[in-house]
Amino acid sequence: MKEEFLKLLRSTNREGMDKLIEFIEKTDFFKAPASTRFHGNYEGGLLEHSMKVYEILKHKVKNCIIEMNVPEESLIIIALLHDICKVNFYKVDYRNAKNEFGEWEKVPYYTVEDTIPYGHGEKSVMMITEYLKLTSEEKYCIRWHMGFTEAKEQYTTLGLAFKKYPLALLVHEADLEATYFFDI
């Protein structure tokens, strides 16, 4: 899956992609979980989740009720990098839990260590733009991919973003579907 991920990113031929890939390969992206408890909370979960979002997003764009003229490179960049903010974000810690015999033992679990507290979608945009120039649509899609899981005070702004760039709504839906339909 790692090779397919890298092949897709390289296929965009976006200026700066080599440097971004170099950065990604120095992080824990390919081993990181997608979350601590909601989805993909296991080694490699972030990679699996990102690939599933890409697969779903391609399908949603192709079958959308309105015509979506989105370059393939944008779909790749948005879907595969929407959660780049999660690199070097989760750490393994240990807690006591009872095993099947009722005995206490130390078990590993993921916890958050946020060394760059800059939000979620906006942090991904910030990290990507250190290497690549994103289109406005790509920025909006990545920034607002969390959709209505954002604070309710953001709903008006979120609605405006979805109206301006309908692809952003599809990205949010693809993210949710990857999370809840595929339980990864």
N, C-alpha and C positions, 0 to 999 in steps of 0.2 A: 504494500500500500504506500510505503514511503516513496518508492521509486515512481509510482504513478502520480503521486502528489507533486514531486519535483518536476516530472516530465510535463505535467499540466502547467505549472508555473513558468517553466522555461518556454513553453509554446507561445506564451503571450508576447514574447520579444519586447517586453516593456523595458525601457531604459532604466537601469538601476536594479533590475530583477536579480542579476547575478550577486550583487552586494547584499540584497535582502535574503536570498537563499543562503549565502555565506553566514549571515547573522542567525537565521533560523537553525542552521546546522550546529551552531555553537550553543544553542539553548536546549531545553528539555522538550521542545515541541513534540517530537515523535514518541516520547515516553510519557508525557504529561497526561493526567486525567482531563476529562472535559469539565468536571465539577467535583465537588466534594461529596455530594449526595444525590443530586437530581438526575444526572445522566452521565454515562461514560465515566463513572468514578472508579476507574481501573487504569493500569498502565496502558498507554496507547489510545485511550478514550478520546483525546482531543483530535488526533489524526483521523480516527474513524468517524467522529462526529462531523468534522470539516468536509470529509469526502462525501458523507451522506447528504449534507446540506447542498453540496454542489450537484449531486445526482438529482435531488428533489427540485432544486431551483431550475435546472435545465428543463425538466419536465413541466414545471409550472409555467415557465415563460413560453414554451412551445405550445401549450394547451390553454393559454390565458384567454379569457373572454374578450379582452381587448388586444389589439395588435401591439406586440412588444418588439421593438427593433433594438435589441441589445447585442452589442458585439460579444462574441464568445469569450474574448479576453476579459471583458468586464465581469462576466459570470464567474469565471475562474478566480479572478482576483478577489471579488466580493465574497464568494462562498468559502474559498480555501483560507482566506486571511481574516474573516470577520471576528474570530476569537483569538487573534494573535496576542491580544492583551493578556492571555492566560499563560504565556511562556514564563518560566521561572517564577510562577505565582503560587503553585501548590507545593507543599512540603509534606513529607511523611513524618508522622509523629506516632506515639504509642499510647494506648490506654489499656486499662484492665477490663477484661470481659470474661464471663464464664464460658467455658467450652462445653461440649456435648455431655461431659461427665459432671458438670456443675462445679468444676474447679476454676479458680481464677488464673488467668494468664495474660501476658502482654500481647496485644494485637495491634498491627499497624492500621493507620487511617490517614486520610489526607486532610490537611488543614491549610489555611490561607496565610501567606506571608506577602502582603502587598507592599513592595518597596517603592512602587510608583503609583501613589493614590491619585489617579487622574480620571476615575470613572471607568466605564466599560467600553462601550462603542467608541467614545471619543478617544480613549486610550489606544484602541486598535488603529484608528485613523492616524493619530499622532505617530505611532510606531512605524506604520507603513510609509507615511510621507517623509520619514527620515531617509528613505531609500528611493521611493517611486513618486512620480507625479500622478495623483488620482484625478479622475474627472469629478465634477460636482456630484453627478449621480452616484458614483462609487462611494464618495464620502458620505453622502446622505444614507445610502443603503447600509453601510457598515456602522455609522453612528447610531442609527435608529433600529438596528436589527432586533433589539430586545422588545420593541413594540410596547404593548400595554403592560409589560412587567416593569416599565419605568414608573417613577413616582407619579401619582395622579396629577400633580401640579404640572407635569410635562405633557399631558394629553392633548391640549390645544396645539402646542408646537408639533407634537407627533402627528396629529391629524393633518396639519399643514404640510409637513414633510411627505406624508403618504400621498397627498393630493398632488403635490409638485412632482414627485417621482414615484409613480405606482410600483416600480420595481422594488422600492424599499418595503412595501407591504408584502410582496411576494417573498422577499428575503426573510422577513419576520416569520411568515407562515412556514417557509422551508425549515427554518431553525426550530420552530415548535414541532413540526412534523418529524424531523429527525430525532428530536428529543423524546416525544411521546409515542409516536407510532412504532419506532424501532427500538426503543428502550436501550439506547446505547449510551 
